Amino acid sequence: MRDPRPSQADGPTTAPEPTAPRRLAIIGAGPVGLALGLMAARHCPDWSVSVFDARPLEAETGGDSRTLALSHGSLQVLARLGAWPVPDHEPILEVQVTQAPSTWAPGGQLPRVDIRATELGVPQLGAVLAYGRLVPTLQAAWVRAVADAPDRLHHRFGHAVAGLKIRSSGERPVVEVDAGVVDTFDLAVVAEGGVFMRDRSPRELNIESDGRRAAGPAWRHDYGQTAWVGTVELSGSATGRAIEHFSRQGPVALLPLPTPADTLRIGRRRASLVWCVKAEDDPVAGLLDAQRQAVLNGLLPPGAGRIEHIGPLKSFALGLQAQASLVREDCLVRIGNAAQTLHPVAGQGLNLGLRDAVALVERLRWMDRRGWSLARALRGVQWARAADRWTTIAATDFLARSFTWALPGAATARALGLMAVQHLPGLKPALARQMMFGRR
């Protein structure tokens, strides 16, 4: 694909669109949508920005305990927006990736990879926190930005978007946003989170173009797995250590959480648990908490610590949903989970969405400074995000599918891969950079 960035041979460029203010609509005020709004407010002064969300502005979000895993690169993005650090987060200082021993393993050793922040010269690999800690911080920053520029930045909270309609306006397309009252924008960005549903398609915005409803995700695959998610307390666990263990039934992840002082005093630390198992023959659903605790302690590798308490677990179906393109008709962009909903095995969903937002704002800045058309800027977004996006989707999909394979030697192949990353020069730093910053 040709690099859309101008060269000297391109000569001067002109934009067919009229001069500012152009109008940007952001659908969804989750972490990705709010971060995009703040970036556009700061770096795209020629754009009017409206953020839409069904929930009212005053609605309480601080009690949402869903766990977010942020990479070091994402923390840098949030810090530049004045939205980091936030209260009650736990740094990730080390990631330990292991696999249950297969019939082949030198000396019966556990295949593993250890990635440490100190070895890479960074203060932390990332951080873990609750959704209800990050969203209020981002929203407060957005409210301050609106107060500083009320003529250019707008709240549309409490207005659920029922649908989008793409229509021609002269030589260029525009998007009509129906949120009770229809309004027209030069560019709409859908940043609402997507959830995979096994038995039915998720609710999607009604998007029409030339009277035809837009198709759903280009790729949709059910992994036949269920994720059991909750909080545990561990003894003997290291500060800031994240665990990713590939058991014979599926991956088990432990992410360090902020721990109250009284829990620390009795020698325990809190962690977020993601336990993936086959949905068809779910070994977790019928167990009592004490039984689940015993099974997990038998699965986890040395170094993970011992589970002393397990809280209530919730289950979610696991699958892949991905749009073929982030951009539609030069006036509509999907980012984050609206563009791709991934298996949690690599914990990259939110980080990928923030990188989508950064790339979009960067191209809009180039558009304003270099006289690009909006169509050219969005082609630049598509080009800039392709490698990182599809590398992450493919790697996550490969790991998720590999646990459904009954092929002989599959576990051995994964073990060899882990050992190669641990011992061959250059592979581990490359993997760590991908985790922290994505593919550049």
LUMZA-755252 format. One record per residue (C-alpha): residue in one letter; x, y, z. Coordinates in pm, 1 decimal. Layout:
// LUMZA-755252
- resn, east, north, up
- a, X, Y, Z
...
END
This chain:
// LUMZA-755252
- resn, east, north, up
- m, 0.0, 0.0, 0.0
- r, 132.7, 341.7, -91.8
- d, 237.0, 564.7, 198.7
- p, -19.5, 849.7, 195.3
- r, 223.5, 1098.8, 344.8
- p, 317.9, 1368.9, 93.0
- s, 660.3, 1372.6, -69.7
- q, 827.2, 1654.2, -257.9
- a, 718.8, 1488.5, -581.7
- d, 357.2, 1517.9, -481.7
- g, 367.5, 1893.2, -512.4
- p, 122.6, 2112.5, -318.9
- t, -200.0, 1959.0, -200.1
- t, -538.2, 2123.6, -173.9
- a, -844.9, 2028.4, 22.3
- p, -1182.8, 2026.8, -151.4
- e, -1366.7, 2068.3, 177.6
- p, -1461.9, 2415.4, 298.9
- t, -1256.6, 2581.6, 565.6
- a, -1310.8, 2523.6, 937.4
- p, -1487.8, 2467.2, 1157.6
- r, -1529.9, 2104.2, 1066.4
- r, -1752.2, 1897.6, 1292.6
- l, -1652.6, 1574.5, 1468.7
- a, -1897.2, 1343.5, 1650.3
- i, -1762.7, 1081.0, 1892.6
- i, -2012.8, 806.7, 1974.4
- g, -1932.7, 653.4, 2313.5
- a, -1783.2, 807.6, 2628.3
- g, -1580.0, 513.0, 2751.0
- p, -1202.0, 532.1, 2792.8
- v, -1129.1, 534.2, 2418.0
- g, -1401.0, 783.7, 2325.4
- l, -1311.6, 1027.1, 2604.8
- a, -939.1, 1000.0, 2527.5
- l, -1011.4, 1075.2, 2161.4
- g, -1221.8, 1376.3, 2260.5
- l, -941.0, 1515.5, 2477.0
- m, -680.9, 1459.1, 2204.3
- a, -897.5, 1628.4, 1941.7
- a, -974.3, 1917.4, 2176.4
- r, -603.1, 1978.8, 2229.1
- h, -454.1, 1907.7, 1887.5
- c, -732.9, 1985.8, 1637.0
- p, -830.7, 2348.9, 1704.5
- d, -1009.2, 2375.6, 1368.9
- w, -1259.8, 2107.0, 1467.8
- s, -1578.5, 2131.9, 1670.3
- v, -1605.4, 1817.0, 1885.4
- s, -1921.2, 1660.0, 2031.6
- v, -1914.1, 1349.9, 2255.6
- f, -2234.8, 1142.1, 2265.9
- d, -2324.3, 883.4, 2528.8
- a, -2649.0, 730.3, 2649.7
- r, -2563.0, 778.9, 3015.9
- p, -2622.6, 1121.2, 3172.9
- l, -2318.7, 1331.7, 3257.6
- e, -2395.8, 1309.7, 3629.1
- a, -2436.0, 928.4, 3627.9
- e, -2214.2, 744.2, 3875.5
- t, -1931.4, 548.8, 3707.6
- g, -1692.5, 509.2, 4001.9
- g, -1844.0, 180.4, 4115.9
- d, -1765.1, -11.2, 3795.8
- s, -1514.6, -275.8, 3904.0
- r, -1426.3, -415.5, 3561.1
- t, -1050.9, -453.2, 3535.7
- l, -845.5, -262.8, 3277.7
- a, -488.5, -353.7, 3184.1
- l, -296.6, -58.9, 3040.5
- s, 39.2, -88.4, 2866.8
- h, 329.0, 150.0, 2930.9
- g, 254.8, 322.2, 2599.9
- s, -108.2, 376.4, 2701.3
- l, 3.3, 528.8, 3031.3
- q, 216.5, 776.1, 2835.8
- v, -85.6, 872.0, 2623.0
- l, -301.4, 927.5, 2931.4
- a, -27.1, 1125.3, 3106.5
- r, -6.3, 1364.5, 2810.8
- l, -381.8, 1417.8, 2845.3
- g, -353.5, 1494.9, 3217.1
- a, -545.9, 1175.3, 3299.4
- w, -264.5, 979.3, 3463.0
- p, -183.1, 882.3, 3732.7
- v, -522.7, 798.8, 3880.7
- p, -601.6, 672.4, 4231.3
- d, -591.9, 302.1, 4314.8
- h, -386.0, 157.7, 4031.3
- e, -126.1, -116.4, 4057.6
- p, 192.3, -111.8, 3845.3
- i, 289.5, -416.6, 3641.6
- l, 659.6, -465.3, 3711.0
- e, 697.0, -813.9, 3570.9
- v, 509.2, -1045.6, 3334.8
- q, 558.5, -1419.7, 3369.6
- v, 431.1, -1634.4, 3080.7
- t, 431.6, -2010.8, 3135.4
- q, 284.8, -2328.0, 2988.9
- a, 193.9, -2651.5, 3158.5
- p, 464.4, -2911.3, 3082.3
- s, 393.9, -3135.5, 2783.2
- t, 527.0, -3482.5, 2719.4
- w, 828.3, -3308.4, 2568.4
- a, 1021.7, -3067.4, 2786.0
- p, 1395.0, -3071.5, 2859.7
- g, 1437.4, -3206.8, 3210.7
- g, 1063.1, -3165.9, 3266.6
- q, 1109.2, -2790.9, 3311.8
- l, 820.8, -2548.2, 3279.6
- p, 844.4, -2349.6, 2952.2
- r, 839.8, -1981.1, 3050.9
- v, 920.7, -1624.2, 2957.9
- d, 997.3, -1357.1, 3219.8
- i, 972.0, -992.6, 3113.6
- r, 1083.7, -736.8, 3373.6
- a, 1058.3, -358.9, 3363.2
- t, 1405.6, -320.6, 3514.6
- e, 1560.4, -518.3, 3227.9
- l, 1396.6, -289.3, 2972.7
- g, 1485.1, 37.3, 3144.9
- v, 1124.9, 147.6, 3205.9
- p, 958.3, 219.8, 3542.4
- q, 676.0, -25.0, 3473.4
- l, 542.7, -242.2, 3192.8
- g, 192.8, -112.7, 3250.1
- a, -72.7, -81.3, 3517.0
- v, -397.1, -242.4, 3630.7
- l, -697.3, -52.3, 3761.7
- a, -1075.2, -56.8, 3773.4
- y, -1284.8, 91.7, 3492.3
- g, -1451.9, 301.6, 3762.0
- r, -1122.5, 474.1, 3839.9
- l, -1017.4, 566.8, 3486.3
- v, -1346.3, 682.8, 3332.5
- p, -1429.2, 947.5, 3599.1
- t, -1078.0, 1091.2, 3562.3
- l, -1108.5, 1114.7, 3183.2
- q, -1460.2, 1254.2, 3207.8
- a, -1353.7, 1522.7, 3455.9
- a, -1075.3, 1626.7, 3217.5
- w, -1328.4, 1643.6, 2932.6
- v, -1568.3, 1856.1, 3141.7
- r, -1283.6, 2100.0, 3212.9
- a, -1195.8, 2115.4, 2843.2
- v, -1558.6, 2193.4, 2752.3
- a, -1570.2, 2468.3, 3014.2
- d, -1258.6, 2624.2, 2860.9
- a, -1391.5, 2612.6, 2502.2
- p, -1773.9, 2590.4, 2513.6
- d, -1808.8, 2727.4, 2160.7
- r, -1606.4, 2437.7, 2014.3
- l, -1649.7, 2142.5, 2252.5
- h, -1989.1, 1999.0, 2346.7
- h, -2150.0, 1750.1, 2585.3
- r, -2408.1, 1520.1, 2435.3
- f, -2438.4, 1293.3, 2738.9
- g, -2778.9, 1146.4, 2809.9
- h, -2843.5, 1124.0, 2434.4
- a, -2841.3, 767.2, 2302.3
- v, -2748.3, 757.1, 1935.1
- a, -3014.4, 557.7, 1751.7
- g, -2842.8, 555.5, 1414.4
- l, -2610.0, 713.9, 1163.1
- k, -2690.0, 797.7, 802.2
- i, -2421.7, 872.9, 544.6
- r, -2533.4, 1105.3, 266.2
- s, -2374.0, 1320.6, -1.6
- s, -2330.2, 1692.2, 53.1
- g, -2192.5, 1848.5, -261.2
- e, -1867.7, 1672.1, -346.3
- r, -1821.7, 1505.3, -8.4
- p, -2012.9, 1271.8, 223.4
- v, -2138.2, 1375.5, 567.5
- v, -2289.0, 1181.3, 858.1
- e, -2626.6, 1250.4, 1012.0
- v, -2633.1, 1151.9, 1380.2
- d, -2976.9, 1066.8, 1516.0
- a, -2976.9, 1118.8, 1893.3
- g, -3338.0, 1228.0, 1929.5
- v, -3251.1, 1534.5, 1723.5
- v, -3069.6, 1480.5, 1392.5
- d, -2742.4, 1670.8, 1354.4
- t, -2486.9, 1665.6, 1072.4
- f, -2111.2, 1610.3, 1105.5
- d, -1814.2, 1594.9, 870.6
- l, -1676.2, 1293.6, 1057.4
- a, -1829.1, 1046.8, 1303.3
- v, -1616.1, 812.0, 1514.1
- v, -1785.1, 511.7, 1673.0
- a, -1599.6, 427.8, 1996.5
- e, -1869.0, 230.4, 2177.9
- g, -1740.4, -94.3, 2322.2
- g, -1839.7, -420.4, 2156.4
- v, -1923.9, -741.9, 2344.5
- f, -1914.5, -1086.5, 2188.1
- m, -2241.9, -1274.7, 2233.2
- r, -2257.7, -1645.2, 2158.3
- d, -2630.4, -1683.4, 2100.1
- r, -2706.9, -1359.9, 1918.5
- s, -2547.8, -1067.7, 1744.4
- p, -2463.0, -769.3, 1966.9
- r, -2664.0, -451.7, 1943.5
- e, -2506.3, -232.9, 1680.2
- l, -2575.0, 117.4, 1563.8
- n, -2806.5, 138.9, 1267.2
- i, -2571.2, 274.3, 1000.5
- e, -2721.6, 350.9, 660.5
- s, -2568.5, 464.4, 335.0
- d, -2777.9, 526.0, 22.1
- g, -3070.7, 366.5, 203.8
- r, -2882.5, 41.4, 271.3
- r, -2795.0, -77.7, 620.5
- a, -2424.2, -135.6, 678.3
- a, -2313.5, -496.9, 719.2
- g, -2190.8, -627.7, 1054.2
- p, -1834.7, -735.1, 1137.6
- a, -1643.7, -885.0, 846.3
- w, -1496.2, -1151.3, 1073.8
- r, -1683.7, -1321.9, 1354.6
- h, -1555.8, -1638.9, 1518.9
- d, -1677.1, -1817.5, 1829.7
- y, -1380.8, -1971.3, 2012.4
- g, -1608.6, -2206.7, 2201.1
- q, -1458.1, -2076.5, 2524.7
- t, -1592.4, -1910.7, 2837.3
- a, -1399.1, -1662.8, 3052.4
- w, -1459.2, -1672.3, 3427.9
- v, -1363.2, -1335.8, 3573.8
- g, -1331.6, -1217.5, 3933.0
- t, -1096.2, -1121.6, 4215.5
- v, -873.7, -1346.1, 4426.9
- e, -639.5, -1303.1, 4723.0
- l, -295.5, -1463.6, 4704.2
- s, -21.5, -1543.8, 4951.3
- g, 339.8, -1569.4, 4838.3
- s, 289.8, -1352.6, 4528.5
- a, 546.1, -1093.3, 4421.5
- t, 466.3, -722.1, 4404.4
- g, 354.6, -615.4, 4057.3
- r, 379.5, -960.4, 3897.7
- a, 131.0, -1049.5, 3622.5
- i, 84.1, -1417.4, 3537.3
- e, -22.1, -1563.9, 3202.3
- h, -31.7, -1942.7, 3227.5
- f, -133.6, -2167.2, 2939.5
- s, -292.0, -2471.7, 3101.1
- r, -417.3, -2774.2, 2908.9
- q, -775.2, -2643.3, 2943.7
- g, -697.8, -2286.4, 2838.0
- p, -518.7, -1970.3, 2954.9
- v, -532.5, -1844.7, 3314.1
- a, -428.2, -1485.9, 3386.2
- l, -365.5, -1305.3, 3716.4
- l, -321.3, -927.9, 3711.5
- p, -201.9, -744.3, 4025.2
- l, -461.1, -518.5, 4187.6
- p, -430.7, -248.3, 4453.4
- t, -445.0, -420.4, 4792.3
- p, -583.9, -269.0, 5114.9
- a, -339.4, -234.7, 5403.8
- d, -527.5, -480.6, 5624.8
- t, -500.6, -748.9, 5353.2
- l, -127.9, -680.3, 5313.5
- r, -80.2, -717.4, 5688.0
- i, -191.2, -1079.4, 5674.1
- g, 49.9, -1149.7, 5386.7
- r, -196.9, -1144.1, 5098.2
- r, -227.6, -949.0, 4774.0
- r, -529.1, -900.0, 4549.7
- a, -531.8, -998.3, 4183.7
- s, -778.9, -996.8, 3896.8
- l, -848.1, -1345.3, 3760.1
- v, -932.6, -1434.9, 3398.8
- w, -983.4, -1811.9, 3367.3
- c, -1064.0, -1940.7, 3017.3
- v, -1215.5, -2286.6, 2966.2
- k, -1402.7, -2481.1, 2698.0
- a, -1767.1, -2375.1, 2688.2
- e, -1902.0, -2709.1, 2570.0
- d, -1767.6, -2898.2, 2870.0
- d, -1724.6, -2617.6, 3123.3
- p, -1531.8, -2756.4, 3423.6
- v, -1591.1, -2443.3, 3633.8
- a, -1965.3, -2377.8, 3618.9
- g, -2072.4, -2655.8, 3857.0
- l, -1801.4, -2602.2, 4119.1
- l, -1831.1, -2436.2, 4460.1
- d, -1591.7, -2151.0, 4542.1
- a, -1373.4, -2379.5, 4755.4
- q, -1351.9, -2629.0, 4470.2
- r, -1263.9, -2356.6, 4219.5
- q, -991.3, -2237.7, 4454.2
- a, -845.5, -2587.4, 4481.0
- v, -851.9, -2643.3, 4104.2
- l, -680.9, -2309.5, 4037.9
- n, -406.5, -2377.7, 4291.5
- g, -341.4, -2701.2, 4106.1
- l, -321.8, -2521.4, 3769.9
- l, -108.4, -2219.7, 3857.1
- p, 270.1, -2231.2, 3810.7
- p, 535.3, -2178.5, 4080.9
- g, 579.7, -1807.8, 4143.8
- a, 212.5, -1722.8, 4104.0
- g, 148.3, -1760.5, 4476.7
- r, -129.9, -1954.9, 4642.7
- i, -495.3, -1852.5, 4623.4
- e, -631.4, -1808.1, 4976.2
- h, -967.8, -1656.5, 4884.8
- i, -1174.2, -1642.9, 4566.1
- g, -1455.8, -1396.1, 4516.1
- p, -1769.8, -1438.4, 4303.7
- l, -1693.5, -1515.6, 3938.8
- k, -1885.3, -1397.1, 3631.9
- s, -1873.7, -1574.4, 3297.0
- f, -1848.4, -1430.9, 2945.8
- a, -1849.8, -1590.3, 2601.7
- l, -1525.6, -1543.2, 2406.8
- g, -1503.0, -1470.2, 2038.0
- l, -1351.3, -1247.5, 1772.0
- q, -1532.7, -966.6, 1593.4
- a, -1336.6, -747.9, 1352.7
- q, -1425.1, -493.4, 1087.6
- a, -1233.8, -525.2, 760.8
- s, -1166.3, -151.2, 761.7
- l, -1158.1, 122.5, 1023.5
- v, -1284.4, 375.1, 767.4
- r, -1614.2, 383.1, 579.9
- e, -1692.0, 623.6, 295.2
- d, -1444.3, 891.8, 409.8
- c, -1668.5, 1017.1, 690.3
- l, -1709.0, 730.4, 938.3
- v, -1440.0, 563.4, 1151.4
- r, -1463.3, 280.2, 1403.1
- i, -1198.8, 250.4, 1674.4
- g, -1135.0, 30.9, 1976.5
- n, -1387.6, -242.6, 2046.2
- a, -1618.0, -98.8, 1780.9
- a, -1355.2, -202.7, 1526.7
- q, -1227.3, -520.0, 1689.0
- t, -1336.1, -724.2, 1991.3
- l, -1055.5, -960.8, 2092.3
- h, -997.3, -1261.3, 2315.3
- p, -852.7, -1140.8, 2650.2
- v, -552.2, -1376.6, 2626.3
- a, -311.4, -1089.4, 2549.5
- g, -498.1, -807.8, 2728.4
- q, -457.5, -570.6, 2432.0
- g, -810.4, -449.8, 2355.5
- l, -804.0, -107.9, 2527.1
- n, -441.5, -44.5, 2432.4
- l, -522.2, -108.5, 2066.0
- g, -814.4, 134.3, 2087.2
- l, -601.0, 412.4, 2234.7
- r, -346.6, 364.6, 1955.6
- d, -633.2, 392.8, 1703.5
- a, -728.8, 726.8, 1860.7
- v, -370.7, 857.7, 1853.4
- a, -332.2, 772.1, 1483.8
- l, -663.0, 938.0, 1393.2
- v, -581.7, 1264.5, 1570.6
- e, -232.0, 1267.4, 1422.8
- r, -372.3, 1246.6, 1067.8
- l, -634.2, 1512.9, 1137.9
- r, -351.3, 1742.1, 1253.6
- w, -160.7, 1673.0, 931.7
- m, -479.7, 1745.2, 739.0
- d, -517.5, 2088.5, 896.1
- r, -148.1, 2179.9, 865.1
- r, -79.9, 2045.5, 515.6
- g, -405.2, 2116.0, 341.6
- w, -507.6, 1753.5, 298.2
- s, -861.2, 1648.1, 217.5
- l, -1044.0, 1451.5, 485.5
- a, -1047.8, 1150.6, 251.8
- r, -669.8, 1158.1, 228.3
- a, -630.3, 1194.2, 604.3
- l, -850.8, 890.2, 665.8
- r, -660.1, 685.9, 409.4
- g, -354.9, 775.5, 617.3
- v, -525.7, 641.5, 931.1
- q, -603.3, 316.4, 754.0
- w, -244.5, 281.0, 633.3
- a, -91.1, 377.0, 969.9
- r, -298.6, 132.8, 1174.1
- a, -294.0, -169.9, 944.2
- a, 26.2, -340.6, 1061.3
- d, -28.9, -294.9, 1436.3
- r, -399.2, -377.2, 1416.4
- w, -372.9, -694.6, 1210.6
- t, -60.3, -818.3, 1388.5
- t, -241.1, -792.0, 1723.6
- i, -561.7, -948.3, 1590.5
- a, -372.5, -1235.5, 1425.7
- a, -151.2, -1307.1, 1727.7
- t, -445.2, -1302.2, 1970.1
- d, -655.0, -1517.4, 1738.6
- f, -372.4, -1770.7, 1698.4
- l, -326.5, -1806.9, 2073.5
- a, -700.5, -1838.8, 2135.2
- r, -756.9, -2097.9, 1861.3
- s, -452.2, -2303.7, 1952.0
- f, -624.3, -2435.4, 2265.4
- t, -902.2, -2589.0, 2056.9
- w, -658.8, -2781.5, 1837.0
- a, -632.1, -3151.8, 1898.8
- l, -327.1, -3179.2, 1673.7
- p, -36.8, -3380.2, 1811.8
- g, 258.6, -3159.0, 1894.4
- a, 61.2, -2832.1, 1934.7
- a, 158.6, -2799.0, 2302.7
- t, 520.0, -2882.1, 2217.5
- a, 523.4, -2611.4, 1950.8
- r, 400.8, -2352.3, 2202.5
- a, 661.2, -2468.5, 2452.8
- l, 937.8, -2431.2, 2193.9
- g, 811.3, -2083.6, 2110.3
- l, 822.1, -1971.7, 2474.0
- m, 1171.3, -2111.8, 2522.1
- a, 1292.0, -1939.4, 2204.5
- v, 1158.5, -1602.6, 2324.5
- q, 1326.2, -1649.6, 2663.1
- h, 1667.7, -1756.6, 2536.2
- l, 1728.0, -1625.8, 2181.1
- p, 1882.4, -1275.3, 2174.5
- g, 1649.4, -995.6, 2071.2
- l, 1320.3, -1186.2, 2078.2
- k, 1215.9, -1098.5, 2432.6
- p, 1280.7, -720.5, 2397.4
- a, 1088.1, -726.1, 2067.9
- l, 790.9, -897.1, 2235.4
- a, 804.5, -651.2, 2524.9
- r, 805.1, -351.6, 2288.8
- q, 503.6, -493.9, 2106.7
- m, 320.5, -531.8, 2439.2
- m, 408.4, -180.5, 2556.2
- f, 379.4, 24.0, 2237.9
- g, 228.3, -190.8, 1962.1
- r, 389.9, -239.3, 1623.3
- r, 555.5, 77.2, 1501.2
END
